[in-house]
Amino acid sequence: MIEEKIKGLLGIAKRSGNLVSGEFAVRQALQQEDACLVIVATDASDNTKKLFSNKCEYYNVPIITAFNKTDLGKAIGCEERSSAAVTDNGIAEAMIKKI
């Protein structure tokens, strides 16, 4: 499963300060071109999935749909989250390679 492959890397990204979460922070990271990879929860609303799909396409940022909101939040040490963005290119590339 994708989740098991990248769960540890999400924790590393969070601890190193290279991860933002929540719709507003992820949108801001995309607009400032800081986001290297976006992760959207499988149970996020259709509007949220479409929003990030469109933004990631526009900014040419890879997007992964994985985890549910509860598990995504747990993986990054937060409450439920429907989206997160990795802001370090090395960590993002490592996650993509694991998939």
C-alpha positions in Angstrom: 0.0 0.0 0.0 1.1 3.5 -0.7 0.4 4.6 2.8 2.9 2.2 4.4 5.6 3.1 1.9 5.5 6.9 2.6 4.2 7.1 6.2 7.8 7.3 7.6 8.8 9.9 5.2 5.8 12.1 6.1 7.0 12.0 9.7 10.5 13.0 8.7 9.1 15.8 6.6 7.0 17.1 9.5 9.9 16.9 12.0 12.2 18.7 9.7 9.7 21.5 9.0 9.2 20.5 5.4 5.5 19.7 5.5 2.5 21.9 5.7 -1.1 20.7 6.1 -4.6 21.9 5.9 -6.3 23.4 2.8 -5.2 27.0 3.3 -1.5 26.2 4.0 -1.3 23.7 1.1 -2.9 26.3 -1.3 -0.4 28.9 -0.1 2.5 26.5 -0.6 1.4 25.8 -4.1 0.9 29.5 -4.9 4.3 30.4 -3.5 5.8 27.5 -5.5 7.1 25.9 -2.3 5.2 22.6 -2.7 7.0 19.7 -4.2 4.3 17.1 -3.6 0.7 17.3 -2.5 -1.1 14.5 -0.7 -4.9 14.5 -0.6 -7.0 12.2 1.6 -9.1 9.6 -0.2 -12.2 10.7 1.8 -11.6 14.4 1.1 -14.6 16.2 -0.5 -14.9 16.1 -4.2 -14.4 19.9 -4.2 -11.1 19.6 -2.3 -9.9 16.8 -4.6 -10.8 18.9 -7.7 -9.2 22.1 -6.3 -5.9 20.4 -5.6 -5.9 18.4 -8.8 -6.4 21.7 -10.8 -3.8 23.6 -8.8 -1.2 20.8 -9.0 -1.7 20.6 -12.7 -1.4 24.4 -13.1 1.8 24.6 -10.9 3.1 21.2 -12.3 3.3 19.6 -8.9 2.8 15.8 -8.4 -0.3 14.8 -6.4 -1.0 11.6 -4.5 -4.4 10.5 -3.2 -3.7 8.3 -0.2 -4.7 7.8 3.4 -8.1 8.8 4.9 -8.3 12.1 6.8 -7.8 10.4 10.2 -4.8 8.4 9.1 -3.2 11.4 7.2 -3.5 13.4 10.4 -2.0 10.6 12.5 0.9 10.2 10.1 1.9 13.8 10.5 1.0 14.1 14.2 -2.1 16.3 13.8 -5.9 16.0 14.0 -7.7 15.0 10.8 -6.3 16.5 7.7 -7.6 16.3 4.2 -4.4 17.6 2.5 -0.7 18.1 3.1 2.2 19.3 1.0 5.9 18.4 1.2 8.1 21.4 0.7 11.5 19.6 0.4 12.3 18.3 -3.1 14.5 15.4 -1.8 11.8 14.0 0.5 9.2 14.5 -2.2 11.3 12.6 -4.7 12.0 9.8 -2.2 8.2 9.4 -1.6 7.5 9.3 -5.4 10.3 6.6 -5.8 8.7 4.5 -3.1 5.4 4.5 -5.0 
